[in-house]
Amino acid sequence: MSLAEILDPLQQPLFTLLDTAVSWTEVLGFGSGALCVWLVARQHIANWPIGIANNVFFILLFTGAGLYADAGLQIVFIALAAYGWWTWAHGGGPGTDRLPVRRTSRTEWIWLGAAGAVGTVAITVLLDRATDSTVPFWDASTTALSLMATYGQCRKRLESWWLWIAADIIYIPLYAHKGLYLTSLLYAGFLTLCVMGLRNWSRELTPVESRSPAVSS
């Protein structure tokens, strides 16, 4: 039995939403994604394996929808999840088993901003010239924002939530435009969970970090 035959049942329609078929892949991506973000907001390390499962479902979903940058992004997410999983488990340093929440340093912002701008331009050009994508810029910009946010999540940087919020504001109409209505609804839920995560992580900052706009890396 080939891999395509094994995966084919996941691509079959489960129900119809707004005259658009919703597959098992989208439903499973919806459930695992919502659980993952909820666990991140609560700083629970189980978010990482749940997130990896979510990435696999979204690879299948986005490839079928022609969102190639988002599909490729999931592979990067899997690698980052492995790094984040290790960091959350071992990055607390001597005397603690928990990585603390911190603000993003000025140096990190400079590197993130530069990488995000270059990445958006490069991916836009690649998608425009090498694929049949109808939304190359928006696909590229959400990819760059998501990678920046995931780095911050791995390091428990508070401002990673603001980057996720910015990405979600674009993702919601983008997925609706592509007919992925359930996924669009999921990202509306993500937006709410991101606000909750921002609030919860803000409470973890030390008094000095709460008043400072940035800390050293």
C-alpha positions in Angstrom: 0.0 0.0 0.0 1.4 3.4 -1.0 1.6 6.5 1.2 -1.0 8.2 -1.0 -3.4 5.3 -0.4 -2.8 5.5 3.4 -3.4 9.3 3.4 -6.3 9.3 1.1 -9.0 8.7 3.8 -7.8 11.9 5.6 -8.5 13.9 2.4 -12.1 12.7 2.1 -14.9 15.1 2.8 -16.4 14.8 6.3 -19.1 17.5 6.0 -19.9 20.7 4.1 -19.5 24.2 5.5 -20.7 27.2 3.5 -21.0 24.9 0.4 -17.3 23.8 0.8 -16.3 20.3 1.7 -14.4 20.0 5.0 -11.9 17.0 5.2 -10.7 14.9 8.1 -7.4 16.7 7.6 -8.9 20.1 8.3 -10.9 18.8 11.3 -7.9 17.1 12.8 -5.8 20.2 12.2 -8.5 22.3 13.8 -8.6 20.2 17.0 -4.8 19.7 17.4 -4.1 23.4 16.7 -6.6 24.7 19.2 -5.2 22.3 21.9 -1.6 23.3 21.1 -2.2 27.1 21.5 -4.2 26.5 24.7 -1.3 24.5 26.1 1.3 27.2 25.0 -0.8 29.9 26.8 -0.6 27.7 30.0 3.2 27.1 29.4 2.6 23.4 29.3 5.4 21.5 27.6 3.0 19.0 25.9 2.2 21.8 23.4 5.3 20.7 21.4 4.3 17.1 20.5 0.7 18.2 19.9 2.0 21.0 17.7 4.1 18.5 15.7 1.0 16.5 15.0 -0.8 19.7 14.0 2.0 20.5 11.5 1.7 17.2 9.8 -2.1 17.7 9.3 -1.5 21.2 7.9 1.1 20.0 5.5 -1.5 17.9 3.8 -4.2 20.6 4.1 -2.2 23.5 2.7 -0.6 21.6 -0.1 -4.1 20.7 -1.4 -5.2 24.4 -1.1 -2.2 25.7 -3.0 -0.7 27.5 0.0 2.8 26.2 -0.6 4.7 28.5 1.7 2.4 27.6 4.5 2.9 23.9 3.7 6.7 24.3 3.7 6.5 26.4 6.8 5.1 23.4 8.7 8.3 21.4 8.1 10.3 24.3 9.6 7.8 24.3 12.5 8.5 20.7 13.2 12.2 21.4 13.5 11.6 24.4 15.6 9.2 22.4 17.8 12.0 19.9 18.5 14.2 22.8 19.5 11.5 24.5 21.6 10.7 21.2 23.3 14.3 20.8 24.3 14.6 24.4 25.4 11.5 24.4 27.6 12.8 21.2 29.2 16.4 22.1 29.7 16.7 25.9 29.2 15.9 27.1 32.7 19.5 27.0 33.8 21.0 25.9 37.2 18.5 25.7 40.0 15.3 25.7 38.0 13.6 23.3 35.7 11.5 25.9 34.0 12.5 28.4 31.3 11.4 31.9 32.4 9.3 34.4 30.4 11.4 37.3 29.2 11.1 40.3 26.9 12.6 40.3 23.5 16.0 42.2 23.5 16.8 45.0 21.1 19.4 42.9 19.4 16.8 40.1 18.8 14.3 42.6 17.4 16.9 43.9 14.9 17.7 40.4 13.7 14.1 39.3 13.6 13.0 42.4 11.7 15.7 42.0 9.2 15.1 38.3 8.7 11.3 38.9 8.5 11.7 41.6 5.8 14.2 39.6 3.7 12.2 36.4 4.1 8.9 38.0 3.0 10.5 39.5 -0.2 12.4 36.2 -1.0 9.4 33.9 -0.5 7.1 36.3 -2.4 9.4 36.2 -5.4 9.8 32.4 -5.2 6.0 31.8 -5.0 5.3 34.2 -7.8 7.8 32.7 -10.2 7.8 29.0 -9.2 4.3 28.2 -8.2 0.7 28.8 -9.2 0.0 30.7 -5.9 -2.7 33.4 -6.2 -1.6 35.1 -3.0 2.2 35.1 -3.0 2.7 38.2 -0.8 0.2 37.3 1.9 1.4 33.7 2.0 5.0 34.9 2.3 4.2 37.6 5.0 2.4 35.2 7.2 5.2 32.7 6.8 7.7 35.3 7.9 5.6 36.4 10.9 5.0 32.8 12.0 8.7 32.0 12.0 9.5 35.1 14.0 6.8 34.3 16.5 7.9 30.6 16.8 11.4 31.7 17.6 10.0 33.9 20.4 7.8 31.0 21.6 10.8 28.7 21.7 12.7 31.2 23.8 9.6 32.3 25.8 9.8 35.9 24.7 6.6 37.8 25.6 6.4 39.7 22.4 6.0 36.5 20.4 2.3 36.7 21.2 2.1 40.1 19.4 3.7 38.5 16.3 1.2 35.7 16.4 -1.7 38.2 16.7 -0.4 40.0 13.7 -0.1 36.8 11.7 -3.6 35.6 12.8 -5.2 38.9 11.6 -3.9 38.1 8.1 -4.5 34.3 8.3 -8.3 34.6 9.1 -9.3 36.3 5.8 -6.6 34.5 3.8 -7.9 31.1 4.7 -11.5 32.2 4.1 -10.5 33.4 0.7 -9.1 29.9 -0.1 -12.3 28.2 1.1 -10.7 26.8 4.3 -13.6 28.1 6.4 -13.0 25.8 9.4 -9.3 26.7 9.4 -10.2 30.4 9.2 -12.5 29.9 12.2 -9.7 28.1 14.0 -7.4 31.1 13.6 -10.1 33.4 14.9 -10.0 31.1 18.0 -6.2 31.3 17.9 -6.5 35.1 18.1 -8.5 34.9 21.3 -6.0 32.3 22.7 -3.1 34.6 21.8 -4.6 37.4 23.8 -5.0 35.0 26.7 -1.4 33.8 26.3 -0.2 37.4 26.2 -2.0 38.1 29.5 -0.8 34.9 31.2 2.8 35.3 30.1 2.8 39.0 31.2 2.1 37.9 34.7 5.3 35.8 34.7 7.6 38.7 34.1 9.7 40.0 37.0 8.9 43.6 38.2 12.1 44.9 36.5 11.4 43.2 33.2 7.8 44.4 33.3 9.0 48.0 33.3 11.8 47.6 30.9 11.1 47.7 27.1 13.8 45.1 26.4 16.4 43.0 28.2 19.7 41.8 27.0 19.8 38.5 25.2 
